[in-house]
Amino acid sequence: MRAQPLAHEINVDRIDLDGLDKFLVSDRSPPDSMTLSELDGLLTGIAIGPTLVPPSEWVPLIWGGYAPEFADLDEANAILRCIMARYNEIIQEIADDALAPIFWVDLDGTFIAASWAEGFLQAIMLRADAWKPLFKSKRDGNLLLPILSLCGDEDGQSLLGLAPAEEEDIADEVTELIPGCVMAIAAYWRRKGSKQVTMSLKAEPRRISSDVKAKIGRNDPCPCGSGRKFKRCCGKAERSSTPTHR
């Protein structure tokens, strides 16, 4: 008996960020795939960074290095087009001095930028050496602090060594600062000769073996170090909020 075809999670006829969000949190994405907010941070860091990073390097990060299950080639192409369209939109927003990052918003209407910041940090790590001049800059290095203050290390501790209470106290404040800091970082790299250009994804999606298994299952220990299962910790928290443009 022939298996029933999979339904599309995303509208294949237009740019559909809502559909992309649904696909990223669906069972057809590896459990450690990025959320939409984290992806937006990654795209922003790549878009404004010191050197051009080709999609072949950063697209696998979206899926945690593993294979999503697309319904068909149309859905695969639609998702990749949507990702590239958002990348190009970020470039335009920065040029227009009107960056609108995609942050989570909780039921109280509070913006949560931690996932976005983690995605931005992954973009930095792709070209860590190239980012060093900004980190070392006495005048402009502090532009990174609002973003890095929301990031954790491998043990789930604050990357900047902040106490949990300090992290909570500054979270709302630094979230407000992020759009301005990002545009200032983009300007810093432009002064250094960086070219922030739009990109297109012309190649067909690479075929990946279907027997690849995800690194982090929903019942595995959460990588944040809390000791709880992933589905009861970060896997639950990231999906309990709604992504929205800041």
Short mmCIF file of the C-alpha atoms (twelve columns), coordinates in Angstrom:
data_MODEL
# 
_entry.id   MODEL 
# 
loop_
_atom_site.group_PDB 
_atom_site.id 
_atom_site.type_symbol 
_atom_site.label_atom_id 
_atom_site.label_alt_id 
_atom_site.label_comp_id 
_atom_site.label_asym_id 
_atom_site.label_seq_id 
_atom_site.Cartn_x 
_atom_site.Cartn_y 
_atom_site.Cartn_z 
_atom_site.pdbx_PDB_model_num 
ATOM 1   C CA . MET A 1   0.000  0.000  0.000  1 
ATOM 2   C CA . ARG A 2   1.432  3.380  -1.014 1 
ATOM 3   C CA . ALA A 3   2.102  5.828  1.816  1 
ATOM 4   C CA . GLN A 4   -0.020 8.964  1.852  1 
ATOM 5   C CA . PRO A 5   1.940  12.024 0.633  1 
ATOM 6   C CA . LEU A 6   3.016  14.467 3.319  1 
ATOM 7   C CA . ALA A 7   1.176  17.774 3.453  1 
ATOM 8   C CA . HIS A 8   3.117  20.992 3.027  1 
ATOM 9   C CA . GLU A 9   3.820  22.897 6.268  1 
ATOM 10  C CA . ILE A 10  4.671  26.016 4.241  1 
ATOM 11  C CA . ASN A 11  2.920  27.853 1.408  1 
ATOM 12  C CA . VAL A 12  5.003  26.967 -1.657 1 
ATOM 13  C CA . ASP A 13  3.687  29.910 -3.698 1 
ATOM 14  C CA . ARG A 14  4.827  32.824 -1.491 1 
ATOM 15  C CA . ILE A 15  7.264  33.802 1.267  1 
ATOM 16  C CA . ASP A 16  5.663  32.321 4.376  1 
ATOM 17  C CA . LEU A 17  7.465  32.979 7.691  1 
ATOM 18  C CA . ASP A 18  4.552  31.540 9.661  1 
ATOM 19  C CA . GLY A 19  4.821  28.357 7.636  1 
ATOM 20  C CA . LEU A 20  8.590  28.285 8.180  1 
ATOM 21  C CA . ASP A 21  8.024  28.625 11.930 1 
ATOM 22  C CA . LYS A 22  5.566  25.710 11.877 1 
ATOM 23  C CA . PHE A 23  7.996  23.537 9.927  1 
ATOM 24  C CA . LEU A 24  10.903 24.302 12.277 1 
ATOM 25  C CA . VAL A 25  8.926  23.076 15.312 1 
ATOM 26  C CA . SER A 26  7.220  20.190 13.525 1 
ATOM 27  C CA . ASP A 27  8.121  16.515 13.876 1 
ATOM 28  C CA . ARG A 28  9.627  16.674 10.388 1 
ATOM 29  C CA . SER A 29  12.468 18.890 11.604 1 
ATOM 30  C CA . PRO A 30  15.237 17.323 13.727 1 
ATOM 31  C CA . PRO A 31  14.581 17.944 17.453 1 
ATOM 32  C CA . ASP A 32  17.590 20.253 17.729 1 
ATOM 33  C CA . SER A 33  16.646 22.415 14.760 1 
ATOM 34  C CA . MET A 34  16.698 26.156 15.309 1 
ATOM 35  C CA . THR A 35  13.557 28.020 16.215 1 
ATOM 36  C CA . LEU A 36  12.476 30.900 13.988 1 
ATOM 37  C CA . SER A 37  13.878 33.475 16.422 1 
ATOM 38  C CA . GLU A 38  17.229 31.672 16.668 1 
ATOM 39  C CA . LEU A 39  17.367 31.406 12.875 1 
ATOM 40  C CA . ASP A 40  16.703 35.135 12.604 1 
ATOM 41  C CA . GLY A 41  19.649 35.831 14.914 1 
ATOM 42  C CA . LEU A 42  21.881 33.560 12.830 1 
ATOM 43  C CA . LEU A 43  20.848 35.271 9.595  1 
ATOM 44  C CA . THR A 44  21.417 38.706 11.119 1 
ATOM 45  C CA . GLY A 45  24.920 37.835 12.324 1 
ATOM 46  C CA . ILE A 46  25.827 36.450 8.921  1 
ATOM 47  C CA . ALA A 47  24.294 39.402 7.079  1 
ATOM 48  C CA . ILE A 48  26.206 42.095 8.976  1 
ATOM 49  C CA . GLY A 49  29.445 40.217 9.676  1 
ATOM 50  C CA . PRO A 50  32.997 40.949 8.538  1 
ATOM 51  C CA . THR A 51  33.119 38.305 5.794  1 
ATOM 52  C CA . LEU A 52  30.645 36.607 3.501  1 
ATOM 53  C CA . VAL A 53  29.669 33.129 4.737  1 
ATOM 54  C CA . PRO A 54  28.238 30.896 1.991  1 
ATOM 55  C CA . PRO A 55  24.909 29.137 2.618  1 
ATOM 56  C CA . SER A 56  26.650 25.769 2.322  1 
ATOM 57  C CA . GLU A 57  28.253 26.506 5.711  1 
ATOM 58  C CA . TRP A 58  25.321 27.874 7.665  1 
ATOM 59  C CA . VAL A 59  22.249 26.118 6.271  1 
ATOM 60  C CA . PRO A 60  23.212 22.803 7.999  1 
ATOM 61  C CA . LEU A 61  23.285 24.672 11.332 1 
ATOM 62  C CA . ILE A 62  19.576 25.396 10.978 1 
ATOM 63  C CA . TRP A 63  18.805 21.684 11.197 1 
ATOM 64  C CA . GLY A 64  21.463 20.867 13.787 1 
ATOM 65  C CA . GLY A 65  23.492 19.067 11.120 1 
ATOM 66  C CA . TYR A 66  20.746 16.529 10.440 1 
ATOM 67  C CA . ALA A 67  18.158 15.992 7.733  1 
ATOM 68  C CA . PRO A 68  14.663 17.516 7.847  1 
ATOM 69  C CA . GLU A 69  11.892 15.554 6.181  1 
ATOM 70  C CA . PHE A 70  10.451 17.610 3.343  1 
ATOM 71  C CA . ALA A 71  7.133  16.619 1.810  1 
ATOM 72  C CA . ASP A 72  8.626  17.031 -1.656 1 
ATOM 73  C CA . LEU A 73  11.095 19.127 -3.617 1 
ATOM 74  C CA . ASP A 74  8.606  22.014 -3.874 1 
ATOM 75  C CA . GLU A 75  8.417  22.289 -0.089 1 
ATOM 76  C CA . ALA A 76  12.208 22.033 0.264  1 
ATOM 77  C CA . ASN A 77  12.726 24.835 -2.244 1 
ATOM 78  C CA . ALA A 78  9.969  26.958 -0.670 1 
ATOM 79  C CA . ILE A 79  11.579 26.697 2.769  1 
ATOM 80  C CA . LEU A 80  15.036 27.549 1.459  1 
ATOM 81  C CA . ARG A 81  13.625 30.472 -0.544 1 
ATOM 82  C CA . CYS A 82  11.874 31.737 2.567  1 
ATOM 83  C CA . ILE A 83  15.107 31.587 4.568  1 
ATOM 84  C CA . MET A 84  17.027 33.470 1.885  1 
ATOM 85  C CA . ALA A 85  14.219 36.022 1.548  1 
ATOM 86  C CA . ARG A 86  14.420 36.767 5.269  1 
ATOM 87  C CA . TYR A 87  18.218 37.120 4.977  1 
ATOM 88  C CA . ASN A 88  17.796 39.655 2.174  1 
ATOM 89  C CA . GLU A 89  15.040 41.430 4.104  1 
ATOM 90  C CA . ILE A 90  17.443 41.880 7.039  1 
ATOM 91  C CA . ILE A 91  19.992 43.476 4.681  1 
ATOM 92  C CA . GLN A 92  17.309 45.900 3.458  1 
ATOM 93  C CA . GLU A 93  16.060 46.693 6.961  1 
ATOM 94  C CA . ILE A 94  19.592 47.620 8.035  1 
ATOM 95  C CA . ALA A 95  20.044 49.784 4.939  1 
ATOM 96  C CA . ASP A 96  16.761 51.529 5.838  1 
ATOM 97  C CA . ASP A 97  17.805 51.927 9.508  1 
ATOM 98  C CA . ALA A 98  14.694 49.971 10.467 1 
ATOM 99  C CA . LEU A 99  15.803 46.553 11.726 1 
ATOM 100 C CA . ALA A 100 12.920 44.454 13.078 1 
ATOM 101 C CA . PRO A 101 14.375 41.273 14.611 1 
ATOM 102 C CA . ILE A 102 12.093 38.316 15.250 1 
ATOM 103 C CA . PHE A 103 11.887 37.837 19.014 1 
ATOM 104 C CA . TRP A 104 9.618  35.603 21.054 1 
ATOM 105 C CA . VAL A 105 6.855  37.286 23.005 1 
ATOM 106 C CA . ASP A 106 5.288  35.671 26.064 1 
ATOM 107 C CA . LEU A 107 1.680  35.794 27.210 1 
ATOM 108 C CA . ASP A 108 2.360  39.027 29.089 1 
ATOM 109 C CA . GLY A 109 3.634  40.730 25.944 1 
ATOM 110 C CA . THR A 110 7.271  40.653 27.091 1 
ATOM 111 C CA . PHE A 111 9.838  40.260 24.319 1 
ATOM 112 C CA . ILE A 112 12.335 37.414 24.796 1 
ATOM 113 C CA . ALA A 113 15.543 37.726 22.786 1 
ATOM 114 C CA . ALA A 114 17.643 34.884 24.238 1 
ATOM 115 C CA . SER A 115 17.072 32.482 21.328 1 
ATOM 116 C CA . TRP A 116 17.795 35.262 18.830 1 
ATOM 117 C CA . ALA A 117 21.045 36.093 20.644 1 
ATOM 118 C CA . GLU A 118 22.138 32.452 20.623 1 
ATOM 119 C CA . GLY A 119 21.621 32.355 16.862 1 
ATOM 120 C CA . PHE A 120 23.667 35.535 16.436 1 
ATOM 121 C CA . LEU A 121 26.459 33.981 18.502 1 
ATOM 122 C CA . GLN A 122 26.520 30.951 16.204 1 
ATOM 123 C CA . ALA A 123 27.070 33.305 13.270 1 
ATOM 124 C CA . ILE A 124 30.028 34.875 15.101 1 
ATOM 125 C CA . MET A 125 31.528 31.442 15.794 1 
ATOM 126 C CA . LEU A 126 31.509 30.613 12.084 1 
ATOM 127 C CA . ARG A 127 34.121 33.358 11.578 1 
ATOM 128 C CA . ALA A 128 35.436 33.871 15.113 1 
ATOM 129 C CA . ASP A 129 38.858 35.129 14.004 1 
ATOM 130 C CA . ALA A 130 37.322 37.681 11.649 1 
ATOM 131 C CA . TRP A 131 35.165 39.062 14.489 1 
ATOM 132 C CA . LYS A 132 38.154 39.580 16.820 1 
ATOM 133 C CA . PRO A 133 38.790 43.237 15.842 1 
ATOM 134 C CA . LEU A 134 35.331 44.188 17.109 1 
ATOM 135 C CA . PHE A 135 35.783 42.244 20.343 1 
ATOM 136 C CA . LYS A 136 39.101 44.038 20.914 1 
ATOM 137 C CA . SER A 137 37.860 47.502 19.954 1 
ATOM 138 C CA . LYS A 138 37.860 49.864 22.945 1 
ATOM 139 C CA . ARG A 139 35.329 52.132 21.274 1 
ATOM 140 C CA . ASP A 140 32.944 49.664 19.662 1 
ATOM 141 C CA . GLY A 141 33.461 46.349 21.462 1 
ATOM 142 C CA . ASN A 142 30.682 47.148 23.936 1 
ATOM 143 C CA . LEU A 143 28.163 46.950 21.075 1 
ATOM 144 C CA . LEU A 144 28.254 43.170 21.488 1 
ATOM 145 C CA . LEU A 145 27.489 43.184 25.213 1 
ATOM 146 C CA . PRO A 146 23.663 43.379 25.021 1 
ATOM 147 C CA . ILE A 147 23.657 40.341 22.729 1 
ATOM 148 C CA . LEU A 148 26.262 38.299 24.584 1 
ATOM 149 C CA . SER A 149 24.605 39.012 27.936 1 
ATOM 150 C CA . LEU A 150 21.691 36.833 26.791 1 
ATOM 151 C CA . CYS A 151 23.892 33.889 25.748 1 
ATOM 152 C CA . GLY A 152 24.962 30.867 27.759 1 
ATOM 153 C CA . ASP A 153 28.057 28.694 27.691 1 
ATOM 154 C CA . GLU A 154 28.169 24.913 27.214 1 
ATOM 155 C CA . ASP A 155 27.173 24.407 30.853 1 
ATOM 156 C CA . GLY A 156 24.158 26.684 30.596 1 
ATOM 157 C CA . GLN A 157 25.834 29.443 32.600 1 
ATOM 158 C CA . SER A 158 25.938 33.080 31.529 1 
ATOM 159 C CA . LEU A 159 28.560 33.617 28.849 1 
ATOM 160 C CA . LEU A 160 29.549 36.859 30.588 1 
ATOM 161 C CA . GLY A 161 29.541 35.339 34.072 1 
ATOM 162 C CA . LEU A 162 26.348 37.084 35.174 1 
ATOM 163 C CA . ALA A 163 24.378 35.741 38.119 1 
ATOM 164 C CA . PRO A 164 20.845 34.491 37.286 1 
ATOM 165 C CA . ALA A 165 19.308 37.463 39.084 1 
ATOM 166 C CA . GLU A 166 21.472 39.863 37.072 1 
ATOM 167 C CA . GLU A 167 20.458 38.168 33.830 1 
ATOM 168 C CA . GLU A 168 16.772 38.612 34.673 1 
ATOM 169 C CA . ASP A 169 17.262 42.233 35.698 1 
ATOM 170 C CA . ILE A 170 18.925 43.261 32.437 1 
ATOM 171 C CA . ALA A 171 17.007 41.046 29.993 1 
ATOM 172 C CA . ASP A 172 14.277 43.571 29.168 1 
ATOM 173 C CA . GLU A 173 16.741 46.461 28.935 1 
ATOM 174 C CA . VAL A 174 19.195 44.766 26.586 1 
ATOM 175 C CA . THR A 175 16.381 43.477 24.386 1 
ATOM 176 C CA . GLU A 176 15.438 47.090 23.688 1 
ATOM 177 C CA . LEU A 177 19.060 47.862 22.800 1 
ATOM 178 C CA . ILE A 178 19.627 45.038 20.330 1 
ATOM 179 C CA . PRO A 179 18.281 46.627 17.098 1 
ATOM 180 C CA . GLY A 180 20.407 49.741 17.565 1 
ATOM 181 C CA . CYS A 181 23.485 47.705 18.484 1 
ATOM 182 C CA . VAL A 182 23.086 45.491 15.427 1 
ATOM 183 C CA . MET A 183 22.894 48.495 13.098 1 
ATOM 184 C CA . ALA A 184 25.955 50.012 14.782 1 
ATOM 185 C CA . ILE A 185 27.841 46.718 14.385 1 
ATOM 186 C CA . ALA A 186 26.883 46.656 10.709 1 
ATOM 187 C CA . ALA A 187 28.223 50.204 10.339 1 
ATOM 188 C CA . TYR A 188 31.458 49.199 12.098 1 
ATOM 189 C CA . TRP A 189 32.133 46.429 9.605  1 
ATOM 190 C CA . ARG A 190 31.217 48.652 6.652  1 
ATOM 191 C CA . ARG A 191 33.880 51.090 7.817  1 
ATOM 192 C CA . LYS A 192 36.301 48.163 7.780  1 
ATOM 193 C CA . GLY A 193 35.378 47.390 4.168  1 
ATOM 194 C CA . SER A 194 32.809 44.645 4.671  1 
ATOM 195 C CA . LYS A 195 30.235 44.332 1.895  1 
ATOM 196 C CA . GLN A 196 26.784 43.402 3.167  1 
ATOM 197 C CA . VAL A 197 25.103 41.991 0.086  1 
ATOM 198 C CA . THR A 198 21.976 40.031 -0.696 1 
ATOM 199 C CA . MET A 199 22.271 36.380 -1.675 1 
ATOM 200 C CA . SER A 200 20.310 33.869 -3.693 1 
ATOM 201 C CA . LEU A 201 20.180 30.114 -3.326 1 
ATOM 202 C CA . LYS A 202 20.436 28.720 -6.838 1 
ATOM 203 C CA . ALA A 203 21.505 25.163 -6.136 1 
ATOM 204 C CA . GLU A 204 18.971 22.405 -5.551 1 
ATOM 205 C CA . PRO A 205 18.759 21.099 -1.976 1 
ATOM 206 C CA . ARG A 206 21.466 18.562 -1.191 1 
ATOM 207 C CA . ARG A 207 20.152 15.051 -0.631 1 
ATOM 208 C CA . ILE A 208 20.977 13.702 2.843  1 
ATOM 209 C CA . SER A 209 20.684 10.074 3.884  1 
ATOM 210 C CA . SER A 210 17.313 9.379  5.501  1 
ATOM 211 C CA . ASP A 211 18.844 7.105  8.151  1 
ATOM 212 C CA . VAL A 212 20.537 9.987  9.966  1 
ATOM 213 C CA . LYS A 213 19.383 10.231 13.579 1 
ATOM 214 C CA . ALA A 214 18.998 13.415 15.603 1 
ATOM 215 C CA . LYS A 215 21.563 14.138 18.311 1 
ATOM 216 C CA . ILE A 216 19.065 15.279 20.938 1 
ATOM 217 C CA . GLY A 217 15.827 13.404 21.350 1 
ATOM 218 C CA . ARG A 218 12.841 14.896 23.127 1 
ATOM 219 C CA . ASN A 219 13.415 12.513 26.065 1 
ATOM 220 C CA . ASP A 220 17.161 13.167 26.278 1 
ATOM 221 C CA . PRO A 221 18.684 15.405 28.991 1 
ATOM 222 C CA . CYS A 222 18.343 19.091 28.063 1 
ATOM 223 C CA . PRO A 223 21.649 20.501 26.746 1 
ATOM 224 C CA . CYS A 224 21.221 23.588 28.956 1 
ATOM 225 C CA . GLY A 225 22.431 21.529 31.918 1 
ATOM 226 C CA . SER A 226 19.256 21.792 34.008 1 
ATOM 227 C CA . GLY A 227 19.051 18.015 34.468 1 
ATOM 228 C CA . ARG A 228 15.518 17.903 33.051 1 
ATOM 229 C CA . LYS A 229 14.417 16.243 29.828 1 
ATOM 230 C CA . PHE A 230 14.695 18.422 26.719 1 
ATOM 231 C CA . LYS A 231 10.923 18.307 26.092 1 
ATOM 232 C CA . ARG A 232 10.277 19.530 29.651 1 
ATOM 233 C CA . CYS A 233 12.902 22.287 29.568 1 
ATOM 234 C CA . CYS A 234 14.197 24.323 26.594 1 
ATOM 235 C CA . GLY A 235 12.173 22.264 24.115 1 
ATOM 236 C CA . LYS A 236 9.016  23.296 25.950 1 
ATOM 237 C CA . ALA A 237 9.988  26.875 26.758 1 
ATOM 238 C CA . GLU A 238 10.947 27.807 23.228 1 
ATOM 239 C CA . ARG A 239 7.655  26.527 21.869 1 
ATOM 240 C CA . SER A 240 5.436  28.149 24.511 1 
ATOM 241 C CA . SER A 241 5.950  31.637 23.129 1 
ATOM 242 C CA . THR A 242 5.042  33.242 19.836 1 
ATOM 243 C CA . PRO A 243 7.683  34.692 17.477 1 
ATOM 244 C CA . THR A 244 7.091  38.244 16.368 1 
ATOM 245 C CA . HIS A 245 8.941  41.078 14.715 1 
ATOM 246 C CA . ARG A 246 10.285 43.462 17.358 1 
# 
